[in-house]
Amino acid sequence: MKCCEYDSKKFFLCGMRFFFGVWFLYVGLNKWIFIGPDAFVGHITTEFAKTWSPHMLNVILAWLIICAEPLLALLILSGKKARAAWSMTAMLMFLLTMGQTMLMSPDLIKNWQFLVLTLACAALSEPEQVSA
């Protein structure tokens, strides 16, 4: 297993890429396969109906979540454009954190932990080299 020969930074990123990528892919596909897109969007819009957030924005954000999770998981697992993949995932985690804040949910702390984790992975990932 080549991953075990990496330095600490590469080892951490390799592990996070695998574990977070697989978990995020499962979470994303679960919404498509077992919950269903319409039921998921309905759940999100129902939950946020009691907040100040406009219905149409909630529908758009629900579709963004259900589409972004599996796509970002595949991007993370591929290892390509790692900093961009982790940065976009951190932005999604911030969106989810803001949603939990609006709902005044006790699950808020979990989202903050994922936000910090994904931002750390983005910071540790090498930036893409721009060829001149």
C-alpha positions in Angstrom: 0.0 0.0 0.0 1.8 3.1 -1.3 -0.3 5.4 0.9 1.6 4.1 4.0 4.9 5.4 2.6 3.7 9.0 2.3 4.9 11.9 4.6 2.4 13.0 7.3 0.6 15.6 5.1 0.2 13.3 2.1 -0.9 10.5 4.3 -3.6 12.6 6.0 -4.9 13.9 2.6 -4.8 10.4 1.2 -6.9 9.0 4.1 -9.3 12.0 4.1 -9.7 11.6 0.3 -10.7 8.0 0.7 -12.7 8.1 3.9 -14.5 11.4 3.3 -15.0 10.7 -0.4 -16.6 7.3 0.2 -18.8 8.6 3.0 -19.9 11.7 1.0 -20.6 9.5 -2.0 -22.8 7.2 0.2 -24.6 10.2 1.7 -25.2 11.7 -1.8 -26.3 8.5 -3.5 -28.5 7.6 -0.5 -30.6 10.8 -1.2 -31.0 9.8 -4.9 -31.7 6.1 -4.4 -33.4 5.5 -1.1 -34.9 8.9 -0.3 -35.6 10.1 -3.8 -35.0 13.6 -5.2 -38.6 14.7 -4.8 -38.9 13.5 -1.2 -35.6 15.1 -0.3 -36.5 18.4 -1.8 -39.9 18.2 -0.1 -38.2 17.5 3.2 -35.9 20.5 2.9 -38.6 22.9 1.8 -40.9 21.7 4.6 -38.2 22.2 7.2 -37.2 25.6 6.0 -40.9 26.8 5.5 -40.7 27.9 9.2 -37.8 30.2 8.5 -37.4 33.5 6.7 -35.9 31.7 3.7 -38.0 32.0 0.5 -39.5 28.8 -0.8 -37.9 29.0 -4.3 -34.4 29.5 -2.7 -35.0 26.4 -0.6 -35.9 24.4 -3.6 -32.8 25.6 -5.5 -30.5 24.9 -2.5 -32.1 21.4 -2.0 -31.3 20.5 -5.6 -27.8 22.0 -5.2 -27.2 19.8 -2.2 -28.5 16.6 -3.8 -26.5 17.2 -7.0 -23.3 18.5 -5.3 -22.7 15.7 -2.8 -22.1 12.8 -5.2 -20.3 15.0 -7.7 -18.0 16.5 -5.1 -17.4 13.0 -3.7 -16.3 11.7 -7.1 -14.1 14.8 -7.6 -12.5 14.2 -4.1 -12.0 10.5 -4.8 -10.4 11.2 -8.2 -7.7 13.3 -6.6 -7.8 15.7 -9.5 -7.9 19.4 -8.7 -7.7 18.5 -5.0 -7.7 22.1 -3.7 -10.7 23.1 -5.8 -12.6 20.0 -4.8 -12.0 20.5 -1.1 -12.7 24.2 -1.4 -16.0 23.6 -3.1 -16.8 20.9 -0.4 -16.0 23.4 2.3 -18.4 25.9 0.7 -21.1 23.3 0.6 -20.4 22.5 4.3 -20.7 26.3 5.1 -24.1 26.3 3.2 -25.2 23.3 5.3 -23.9 25.0 8.5 -25.9 28.1 7.7 -29.0 26.0 7.1 -28.6 24.3 10.5 -28.1 27.7 12.1 -31.4 29.0 10.5 -33.2 26.0 11.9 -31.5 26.4 15.3 -30.6 22.8 15.1 -28.4 21.1 17.7 -26.7 19.3 14.8 -25.0 22.6 14.0 -21.8 21.6 15.7 -21.4 18.5 13.4 -21.5 20.7 10.3 -18.9 23.1 11.8 -16.6 20.1 12.3 -17.0 19.0 8.7 -16.5 22.6 7.5 -13.2 22.9 9.4 -12.1 19.4 8.3 -12.8 20.2 4.6 -11.1 23.6 4.8 -8.1 22.0 6.4 -7.9 19.5 3.5 -8.2 22.4 1.0 -5.4 24.3 2.8 -3.1 21.2 2.8 -3.8 20.4 -0.8 -1.3 21.7 -3.3 -2.6 24.5 -5.5 -3.0 23.7 -9.2 0.0 24.8 -11.3 -0.9 27.3 -14.0 1.1 26.8 -17.1 2.2 29.9 -18.8 
